Amino acid sequence: MRVVIMLLLCIALVGSAVAAEKTVTITPLKGPAQMAMQAPAGVCVFGNLNPVAYAIPDYMWGAESYATIFEAELPPCGCPEGFNVEAVHMYMNFDIEDVPVSFDVSASFMEATFDETAGCEIPGATICTSLTYTVTIETAGLYDVGIPLDPLTCGCAYFGYKYAVSMDIDTAFAEYPDAVTDEFPLGCVSWNNYGSGWIDTIDLGMPGELSMYADIVCCAPAVPVEDKAWGDVKSLFR
């Protein structure tokens, strides 16, 4: 089983103690850390590849999920019909006090569903989920944690719809890593579920959207339909 962990920059950040509810303290990531996120050469992606800009100290408790909504626009990388999700990535920053640490994590490809309370699309029903992997971080720094999915179990998704991918951290942390965001707080993009359902991270005070993206590969056939509601259209995937 493979887990992709790319060390981008060793950087120590000072964080505040976590209260009983989620709190946000904003720490700029300066210098080389403020870079465009880079997918491996030849890999197509959906999600947030804006430059990372901020670390949110001590934000990630574990035993929770993070998700990003994306629109599968037509068609990246010359895909003729549809796409599979091959991996889900999320940036995490580990301070000196956070390491060494091992934690269990899985990833999911999900439908996006409109929520009247939120007024936008939120993560919906799970389409497919990866195996659970144990990630070990030995050295403080900024990491891209990539969790693979089996494209054959996810089916071939049709372009032109909104979807979500999530990173599901099963382990509760003893020391809390930092969430990582860009500097563009759009809203209705990044979501956190730490026991109370999906919450827009902008409503929690985040200065930007979570640095998350999905690797995709081309596939066929994918079946176009009139109704874009995933729950009503099982023929989107084969």
C-alpha positions in Angstrom: 0.0 0.0 0.0 1.4 3.3 -1.0 1.0 6.7 0.7 2.5 9.8 -0.8 4.0 12.2 1.7 5.9 15.1 0.2 8.0 17.3 2.5 7.8 20.8 1.1 9.3 23.0 3.8 10.5 22.6 7.4 9.0 25.6 9.3 8.3 25.9 13.0 5.2 27.9 13.9 4.0 29.0 17.4 0.4 27.9 18.1 -2.1 28.7 20.8 -3.8 26.2 23.0 -7.0 24.6 21.6 -10.2 25.6 23.4 -13.3 23.5 23.8 -14.5 24.6 20.4 -12.6 25.3 17.2 -10.7 28.5 17.3 -8.7 30.2 14.5 -5.3 31.9 14.9 -3.8 33.0 11.6 0.0 32.6 11.0 1.3 33.6 7.6 3.5 31.2 5.8 6.3 33.3 4.4 9.2 32.9 2.0 9.5 29.6 0.1 6.3 28.3 1.7 4.2 30.8 -0.1 4.3 28.9 -3.4 1.9 27.4 -5.8 1.0 23.8 -4.9 2.5 21.5 -7.5 1.1 18.2 -8.7 3.6 15.7 -10.1 4.4 16.2 -13.7 1.8 14.6 -16.0 -0.9 14.4 -13.3 -4.2 16.1 -13.8 -5.9 17.6 -10.8 -9.2 19.1 -9.6 -9.3 21.2 -6.4 -7.3 24.1 -4.8 -3.9 24.6 -6.3 -3.6 28.3 -5.2 -0.4 29.2 -3.3 -0.4 28.2 0.3 -0.6 31.4 2.5 -1.6 30.6 6.1 -1.1 28.0 8.8 -3.9 27.8 11.4 -2.0 26.7 14.5 -3.2 23.8 16.6 -6.4 23.6 14.5 -6.5 19.9 13.6 -7.7 17.7 16.4 -8.0 14.4 14.6 -11.0 12.1 14.7 -12.6 14.4 12.1 -12.9 15.0 8.3 -12.0 17.7 5.9 -13.4 18.2 2.5 -13.2 20.4 -0.6 -15.9 21.0 -3.2 -14.8 21.3 -6.9 -16.6 21.5 -10.2 -15.4 19.0 -12.8 -15.1 21.3 -15.7 -14.7 20.1 -19.3 -12.2 18.5 -19.9 -8.7 18.7 -18.4 -5.7 16.8 -19.7 -7.5 15.8 -22.9 -9.8 13.4 -21.2 -12.3 12.3 -23.9 -15.2 11.4 -21.7 -14.8 11.1 -18.0 -12.4 10.8 -15.0 -11.5 8.7 -12.1 -10.2 10.0 -8.8 -6.8 8.4 -8.2 -5.7 10.2 -4.9 -6.7 12.9 -2.5 -4.2 15.4 -1.1 -4.2 17.8 1.8 -1.5 20.0 3.2 -0.7 19.8 6.9 1.9 21.6 8.9 3.5 19.9 11.9 5.3 22.0 14.5 8.2 20.6 16.6 5.9 19.6 19.5 3.6 17.7 17.0 6.2 15.1 16.0 7.0 12.3 15.8 3.4 11.2 15.2 1.6 8.3 13.5 -2.1 8.6 12.6 -4.7 6.6 10.6 -6.3 8.3 7.6 -8.5 7.5 4.6 -9.9 9.5 1.8 -13.2 9.6 0.0 -14.7 10.7 -3.3 -18.2 12.1 -2.7 -21.1 13.7 -4.4 -21.9 17.3 -3.7 -25.5 18.1 -2.6 -27.3 21.4 -2.2 -27.9 22.4 1.4 -30.6 25.0 1.9 -29.2 26.1 5.3 -25.7 26.6 3.9 -27.1 28.0 0.6 -24.6 26.1 -1.4 -23.3 22.6 -2.3 -21.9 20.6 0.6 -20.2 17.2 0.8 -22.9 14.5 0.2 -23.1 10.8 -0.1 -19.8 8.8 -0.4 -19.1 7.4 -3.8 -16.0 5.5 -2.9 -13.5 5.3 0.0 -9.8 4.3 0.1 -8.3 1.8 2.4 -7.1 3.1 5.8 -3.4 4.0 5.9 -1.1 4.8 8.7 0.9 8.0 8.1 4.1 8.6 10.1 5.6 12.1 10.4 9.1 12.2 12.0 10.2 15.8 11.3 8.5 19.1 11.8 7.5 20.8 8.5 4.9 21.4 5.9 3.6 18.2 4.2 1.4 17.3 1.3 -0.3 14.1 2.5 -1.6 12.0 -0.4 -3.9 9.1 0.0 -4.6 6.8 -3.0 -8.0 5.5 -4.1 -8.6 2.6 -6.4 -10.0 4.2 -9.6 -11.8 1.0 -10.5 -13.9 1.1 -7.4 -14.8 4.8 -7.9 -16.2 4.4 -11.4 -16.0 6.8 -14.3 -17.4 10.2 -13.4 -18.9 12.5 -16.0 -17.7 16.1 -16.4 -19.9 19.2 -15.7 -20.9 18.3 -12.2 -19.8 19.4 -8.7 -18.1 16.7 -6.5 -16.2 16.6 -3.2 -13.2 14.8 -1.9 -12.5 14.3 1.8 -9.6 13.4 4.1 -10.8 11.4 7.0 -8.5 11.4 10.0 -9.4 8.5 12.3 -6.8 9.1 15.0 -7.3 11.8 17.7 -4.1 13.8 18.0 -2.3 14.3 21.4 -0.7 17.4 19.9 -2.5 19.4 17.2 -1.1 20.0 13.7 -1.9 23.2 11.7 -4.4 23.4 9.0 -3.1 25.1 5.8 -5.0 27.5 3.5 -4.7 29.9 0.6 -5.6 33.6 1.0 -8.9 33.6 -0.9 -11.9 33.1 1.4 -14.6 32.3 -1.2 -16.9 30.3 1.0 -18.9 27.1 0.1 -15.6 25.4 -0.8 -13.9 24.0 2.3 -15.6 22.0 5.0 -14.8 20.5 8.4 -16.8 17.9 10.2 -15.5 17.4 13.8 -18.7 15.9 15.2 -21.4 18.5 14.4 -21.8 17.9 10.7 -20.2 19.8 7.8 -19.3 23.4 8.6 -17.9 25.9 6.1 -14.4 26.7 7.3 -14.9 30.3 6.4 -17.7 30.5 9.0 -15.1 29.2 11.5 -12.9 32.1 10.7 -10.4 30.7 8.2 -8.6 33.3 6.1 -8.8 31.2 3.0 -9.7 27.8 1.6 -8.1 24.6 2.6 -5.2 23.4 0.5 -6.7 20.2 -0.9 -6.8 18.7 -4.3 -7.5 15.4 -6.1 -5.4 13.6 -8.7 -7.5 12.4 -11.6 -7.0 10.0 -14.6 -9.0 9.8 -17.8 -11.6 7.0 -18.3 -14.5 6.0 -20.5 -17.4 5.6 -20.8 -19.1 8.2 -18.7 -22.8 8.7 -19.3 -24.3 12.2 -19.6 -27.7 12.8 -18.0 -30.2 15.7 -17.7 -30.6 15.6 -13.9 -27.4 16.5 -12.0 -28.5 15.2 -8.7 -26.2 12.2 -8.0 -28.8 10.4 -5.8 -31.2 10.3 -8.8 -28.6 9.4 -11.4 -26.8 6.1 -10.8 -25.7 5.9 -14.4 -23.1 8.6 -13.9 -20.7 5.9 -12.9 -20.0 2.4 -14.3 
